[in-house]
Amino acid sequence: MILDGQLPESIAAAASALRSGALLGLPTETVYGLAADAASDAAVAQIFAAKGRPSDHPLIVHVAGAAGIAHFASAVPPFAQALVDAFWPGPLTLILPRRPDMATAATGGQDSVGLRCPDHPVALAVLRACASDDGTLPGLPVLGVAAPSANRFGRVSPTTARHVQDEFGDALLVLDGGPCGVGIESTIIDCTRGVPVLLRPGAITREQVAAACGIAPLSKEELPTHTPRASGTLEAHYAPAARVRLMDARALQAGLDVLGADAAHLAVYARTPLRTASSRVVQRRMPDDAAATAQQLFAALRGFDDAGVKLIWIETPPDTPDWEGVRDRLQRASAAG
């Protein structure tokens, strides 16, 4: 069931569901999440079951603000605090040492926890309502919700309420907060090893992280020992049903020329204008801007699946820092083919 996230009664219903141990489709600025009380192992187990996700693959915990960190994390290094000050609320997840008594199931049993504060008015309203202790809602306050992307494990993330309903049906309560403004999952920075380590790129770039905390983040390959498991870091992920292939513009055009008028069951997503002799090729232009591409990327992949194509040819994004998040998602999507 989809409820209008702008209505106070919808926020109250969503908060009541979470406090009662149920699941919720929650809009954020990145993607829609499948949310549950992060402190309840039973509630979190429902997320893993619904998604078909391995229980040792950790979830990100969403909190209403920086004050929520102390409930789940045992320490916050100064550079991590600088990142909180610069980017929260926003699309940045920090991996911090976990309090041993908190969120065991949500973290896949690790001694670290991924925390972020979403920059979305509906998500923040739900988180604040969940944490309220004013006696108006049933159950105990919920001080953080685990909320991985609201899709089957390894598949394309949802960026609208309808996408979530398509994945899980009418039985799941989903708050409609409109299309996601960022469109790809948060940047993840590991803060447990004395220096920032980039585990997953996103809308917040390496350069922005370095400018905010004064330390250039390392890549996980530069500091490979004891790397925490984190959401969205498997080699194959974010995959549509159709097979994805990345190519440069010249290879794309050559492939279309070879197929000619016989091309079918094919979608092309490219910045460069391309010619095709077949009216059966589904073409969509990729924006020249990385942020605009990120915002529409998952909806575009879902749209190609809806069109019934078997192959999706995508022009490889530029190898520049602003495109790193989009490149990461597309490389993982193509690895699943």
N, C-alpha and C positions, 0 to 999 in steps of 0.2 A: 504494500500500500504506500503510495506517495502522498506526502503531506507538504503543504506550502511552508517552507522554512521561514517565511517572513512573519508568520502569525504566532503570537505569544502562546496560544494553546498548542500549536505544533511543537514548539520548544519544550513546553511542559510535558507533553506526551513522550517526546524523545528522551528527555531526562528521566522520566519515570521508567521507561523501558530499560535504560541502562542500569538504573539503580535496582531494578528487579532481576537483573542478570540476563536480560535478553540482548540480542544483536540489533544493530542500527546501521542503516546506510547514511553516512555522514558526509556532507560536502566540505571540502577544504579548498584552498586556493590552488593546490597542486592537482590532486585527483580525489575522487570520492573514496572514502574509507569504509571498511566493514568494522564497526566499532563495538567494543565490549569493555566492561570494567577491568582495567589492567591489573587490579589487585586481587581479582577473583579467578583462581585457576580454572574453576568450572565454567565460568563465562568465556574465558579465553579459549578453552578447549573447543567451544562451539565455533570459533573463528577457524581454527585449524580444520575441523571437520567439514564446515561449509565450503571452504576454499579447496579442500584436498591438499593442504599444505603440510609438509613435514613438521612435526612438533618441535624439532630442534632448529628450525629456521626462525630467528627472532623477529618480533614485531616492534614497531616504533610506538612509544607511548606519547600521547598528546596531552598536554597540560594547559591550563588556562592562562598561565603567565610564569614569570621567572620564579615566583614563590613556590610553585609546584615542584621545582627541582629537588628541594631538600627532602621531599616525601619519598623519592625514588633513588636519588643518588647520594653516595656517601662523601663525595668530594667534588669540587669544581676548580680545576686549575685556573690561574689568572688569565691565560690566553683564551680559555673556554668562556670565562665570564665576559671577556671583551667581545666575543662573538655573540653571546646572548644580548649584550647591551646594543650591539650594532644591528642585529638581524631579527630579533624576536619582537613581535610576532612575525613569522615569515618562513620561507621554504628552506629551513636549515635544521638538520637533525644533528645533535651532538651525542656521541657515545661516551658515557661517563661511568665511573665505578658505581656498581649497584649496591644499595643497601641489602644486606643478606636476607632480610625478612620480607622483601618486596618484589612483586612481579616475577616470580620464579618461572611460571609457565610462559608468560609473555616474552621473556628474554631467552627462551630455549635452554634454560638452565645455566646460562653464562653468568660470570660475575660482573658483567657490564650491562648497561641499559641505554637504549637510544631514546632521547627525549627531544620533542619539539613543541613549539607553541604556534598553531596555525593562524594565518592572517586571513581569516574569513569570518564575517560577522555572525553567520549562522553557527559555525563550529564553536566560536568563542561563547556565544549565548548558551549553547548546550553544555559546554564544559563548565561554565559558571553556574548554571542551574544545577548540574549534577553535584557540584562541590558545595552547594548551599546547605546550611544547617538551620534554616529558618522554620523547619517543621511543616512546610507546605507540600513536600514530596515524600512518598513512601520510601522505606529502606534507609540504609546508611549513606552518608555522602560518598561520592565517587570522585577522587582527586586526580584521576588520570584515566584515559581510555586508550587501550591498544587499538590501532586502526590501520591495518594494512590495506592496500587497494582492494576495492570491493569487486573482485573478479575471481574466476577460477584460477588456481595457482599456475603461474607461468604464462598466462594469456594477457591480452591487451587490457590495460587499465581503463577504468571508466571515468569519463569527464562530464557526464550528465546524470541526472537521476534516472532517466529512462535506461541508460546503459546498465545501471545497477539492477533495475527491475528485470531487464532482459537476462541478466546472469542468474538471479536468485528467485524470481517470481513475485507474485503479489503478497505472499505470506510475510516477507520482510518489510518492516517499517523503514521507509526511506524519506529523508528530508530533502526537499528540492531547494537547492541554493543557487540554481542557475548553472550555466557552463563554467567550468573551472578556469580561472584567469591565467594560471601558470601552465597547467596542462601536462607537466611531467613531474615525477616524484622529487622530493626534496634532495638537496645536496646533503651528503652524510660525511661528517668529520669525526674521526676517532680522536678522542682527547684523553685516552688512558695510558699513553706511552711517552709523556713528557713533551711531545711536539704534536702539532696538528697533522693528521694523516687523512688524505682524501680517499674515502672508500667508495663513494658514488657521486659522480658529477651531477649537477642540476642547474637551476637558474642562477644561483649564487656561485660565482666563478672563483677559481683559485686566486686570481688577482684581488678580488674583493675580500676574500678571507685574509690574505696576507696584509692588505691595507688596514683591516679592522683590528687584527691582533698583533701585528708587527712581526709575524713569523710566516714564511712561505710554507704552505702545506706540502708535505712529502706525498708521493704516490705510494700506494700500498706495496708496489713492487720494490720500492726503495727501502722499505722497512717491513719485510715479509714475516718476521717472527711474531708469533702471538697475535696475529691479526684477528680481531673479533669477527664472528659471523655477523652479517648485516643484511637488511632487506634489499632485494633487487640487485644482488651482486653475483648471481649465478651466471655462468657463461651463456646459457640459453634462457631467455625471459622475454616478456612483453610481446609474445608472438600471436599474430592473427592465425586463422585457420589456413589461409593461403600461404604459400611459401614466399618468403621475402628474399630478394637478391639485391645487393648494392652494386652499382656500377657508375663509372664516370659518364659524362654526357655523350662522348664519342662512342662508347660501347653500347649505350642505350640506343642511339640512332642506328648503329650497325645492326643491332638485334632486330629492331623494327623493320629495317630494310630487308633483312633476310626473310623474315616472316611474311612481309608484304600483306596482301589482301587476306591471307589465310589466318592472320593473327586473331586469336579468340581466347576468352577466359583469362585475359591479361589486363592488369592495371598498371599505369605508369604515373609516378609521383616525382616531378622534377622541376627544378628552377629554370633550366634551359628549355626554350621552345623546341619541340620535336615534331617530326613529320611521321605520319603513319597512313598506309593505304587502306587500313581496315577501320570500318565504322564500329567494329565490335570491341576495340580497345578502349578501356575506361581511362581517361586522362584527367589528372588534377594537378594544378600548378602549385609547387612548393613555394612559399614566400621567400623573398631574398633575406628577410630578417629572421635571426635565430629565435628570438622570443615569440614572434608570430607563428613560426613553424612549430615550436614546442606546444603552443596553446592549442593548435588544431591537430597535432600529430596522431594521437590515439583515436580521435574521432574519425580522421581520414582512414586509418587502418580498419576500423570497424565498418566504415562505409564501404570499403572495398570488399570486405567479407559479405556484407549485405547484398552487394551486386553479384555475388556468386563467382568471382574470379578464382582461379587456381594459382596464379602467379602474380606477385607484386614486384615490379622493377622500380627501384628508387635510386635517384641520383645521390651519390655519396656527398654528404654535407662538407663544407669547407673545413680544413684542418686548422681552425682558429679557436682561441679560448672560449668565445661566446657560443660556439656551436658544440662544445664538448658534451653537454648533456644530451642533446639530440643525437649526436653520433653514437654515444653510449647506448641509448635505447634501440637505435636501429641495428647496431652491430649485434646486440643480444637477440633482437627479433629475427635477424637473418641466421643466427647460429642455431635456431630451433628448427630450421628447415630440413 
